[in-house]
């Protein structure tokens, strides 16, 4: 890899690697500048193909100036949506938020504060299939490259998940795999837990079973009621989701099976 970059006139500015002895796999992320590279960006992948073939590598080439057209899907809880819109507005997250899509009308005013189009797309007459098809059509029409589920409380169908595989990130209100489903903080309170957490992951057809990108926890005690647990959990959710998105946007995540290798974390 280093020889290829040198031969092309590039300069390595960051390199990380990981060896998984259990699976016999070697993972590497190399970031390099292309200021002195004479080959066009869209030709670099082809130039690297012989190296990848020689070492039987599964290689991906990404560019750091990528700023994906992003859609945020949300239901009623506003905290993750508000945080994402603020971070995008200030440039802390380098995403181009094209629209907010919601199955509930509650957050329209919030989206408009940031000048982002808001589309209320409810499930009518219980027809989830029609609603999902309409959401998918709107995503495609806007040129969406990344979809963020910012506490979107509907379970997505396998066909939808497959269509957006690797481009669909969810924040889950618990430290997976514990306390999945409804009322996680009520479950946590009733079990008398000593830590609560949040998990950001890529969405797959298996409910809340996709590759985990980022997690965090905070200590709690018997003195904390459900409202306090919920507040502390929401504080974690916005931080964990932002970290996960930052890792995705900077191409620091390699997915292997149902696991991730997250470099630079």
N, C-alpha and C positions, 0 to 999 in steps of 0.2 A: 504494500500500500504506500509506504513512504517512498519507495523507488518510483512508483507511478506518478505521485504528486510532484516529485522533484523533476522527473523527465518532462512533465507537462509545463513546468515553469511555475508551479504553485508553491505555497509556503504553508506548512502545517502550523496552526496556531493552538490546536487542542487535540489531544488523543487520549482515549480511554478504552480499556478492554476488560473483559471478564471471561473466565474459563469455568464452565459448568462441568465438573468432573463426573457428576452422576449421569448426565446425558451425553457426555463427550462432545460438548459444543464450545466453540470459541466465538465470542461476540466482540465487536470493535466499532467504535465511533470515531471518525477522524474528521476534524473540521479544518479546512484550508482556504486560503485566499486565492483568487483567480485573476488578480490584477495584471500579472505578467503572462497569463495563459493566452495563447494565440488561437486556440480552438474555441469555437462558439459553444455557449452553454449547452445547447441542445445536442451537441455532438460528443460531449464528455462521457456520457453513459456508454456510447458505442465504443469509444476509445478504451474504456475500462473493461469491456466485455471479455477480451482475451485473458486478463488477469483473473477475473471472476471465474472463468471456465477452468483455468489452470488449477485453482485451489478449491474448486467446487463450492464457490461462495454464492450465497443469496445476498445480492448487493442492491442497495437503493441509493440514489443520488438525489439530494434535496438542496434547496437554496435558501439562505437565511433571510432574504428579503421577502419571503412569502408572507402575504397578509390575507388570510382566507376570508371569503365572503361567508358570514356566519349567521345562523338563525338560532334564536333562543326559544325553546319551548317551555311553557310554564303553566301552572294551574293557579292556585290561590296564594300560597306563601310567597311573599315578595322579596325576601332577604337576598337570595342568590341572584335574582334578576337585577335588583338594585345595585349590588356589588359589581356584577359583570358590566352593566351599562356605565357605571362610574369609572371602572378601570379602562374600559374601551375608550371612553370620552377623554380621559387624561393621557392615553397612550401607554398606560402601564401594561395592558394586554393589547398586543398588536393584532387586533381583529377588526374586520369591517362588518359591523352588525347591520345586516340588511333588513331584518324584521324580527318581531316578537310574535309568536303564534301561541294562543292560549285556548284551552277548552273552557275557561271561565273568564268573565269580563273584568275581573277585579283590578287588573294591573294596567289598564289602558292609559290612565293619567300618568303613571310612572314612565311608561315608554315614551309618551309624548313630551315629557319634560326633557328628555334627551334627543328628541327629534327623530325617534325611530318608529317606523310604521308598526301598528298593532293590529293583528287580525284575530278576532274572536271566532273560533271554529269549534263550536260545541258538538257533542254527540247527540244527534236528533233522533228521536224514536228508537233509541238503543242501537242505532246502526253504526257500529264502530268501524266496520269495513269501509263504508262510504266516507266517514270522517277522516280515516287514515289516508285513503286515496286522495282526498282533497288536500290534505296537509302535504303529502308527497308531491302533488302537482304544483303547489305553491312554492315549495322548496326548489324544485327544478326550475320553475319560471324565474326565480330570483338568482339563479346561478349559484346556489348554495354549495359550499365546499365542506363546511363543518356545522354539525348540529349539536347544540348543548342542551341537555335536559336539566333545567334549573328548577328542580322540584316539580317536574311534570308527572302528575299522579295517575296517568293511564299506562297500562301495560301495552307495549307495542307488539304487533304481530310479527311472526318470523320473517315474512316476506319483506316487511319494512326494514327490519333490523339487517337482513342480508343485503338489501339495496344500499344501505348506508354503513355497512361494516367498515370499521376502522376510522369512521368519520362521525361517530355518534358517542358522545361522552355524557355520563350520568353522575350525579352526586346522590349518594344514598345516605339516609339519615341514621346510620348506625355503623358500628365497626363490624363489617361483614366478616363471617357469615352469621353473627349473632343478631337476634331480634329483627328478623326480616318481617315484611308485611306491615299491617296497619298498627298504629299507635306504638311505635318503638319506645318512646320515652315512658309511656305507661307501663310497658313490659319491663323496661329497665328499672323503674321505680319499684314495681311489685317484686322484682327479684333482688332488690337491695344492692345493685351493682356499685362498685367503687370507682369505675372509670366508664365514661361514655366516649363515643367516637364518631367519625364520619369517614366515608369511603368514596373515592372517585374512581370510576372504572369505564372501560369500553363496554358498550352494550352488545350482548349476544342474545341468541334465542332463549338461552337458559336464564330464567328470571334472577337478576342480581348475581349472576355467576360469571360475568365477563372478566377479562384480564384486569387486575387491579393496578391502577396507576399511582395513587397516592392515598395515604391514610394518616389520621392523627387521633389522639385521645387526650382527654383531660380528666383529672381526678374529681370525684364528687363524693358526697357523704350522705348519711342518713338524714341530715338536716335539710337536704334539697328536696323541694316538692316537684311535682311534674312541670309546673311553669318554669321553675329555675333550671331544671334539666333541659327543657326545650330551648330556653334562651342560650344556655351554654352550648347546646348541640348546634344551634343555628350559627353561633359564632365560629364553631369549627367548620361547618359546612362551607361557608364562604371562603375560608382560607384554603381548605383542602381542594376545592374546585379550582380556585385560582392557580394553585401550584400545579395541578394536573394539566390545566390548559397551557400554562407556561412551558411545561415539559413537552407537550405535544407540539406547540408552535415552534419550539426551537429544535425539533426533530431529535430529542434525546431518548425516545422510547423505542425499544425493539421488542416486538411481541414474539414469544416462543411458546407455542401451544396455548395454554390458558394462563400463562405467566408473562410478566413484563420484566425487561431489564431497563432500568431508568438511570441513564448516566447523568452525572453532574448534580445529583440530588443530595 
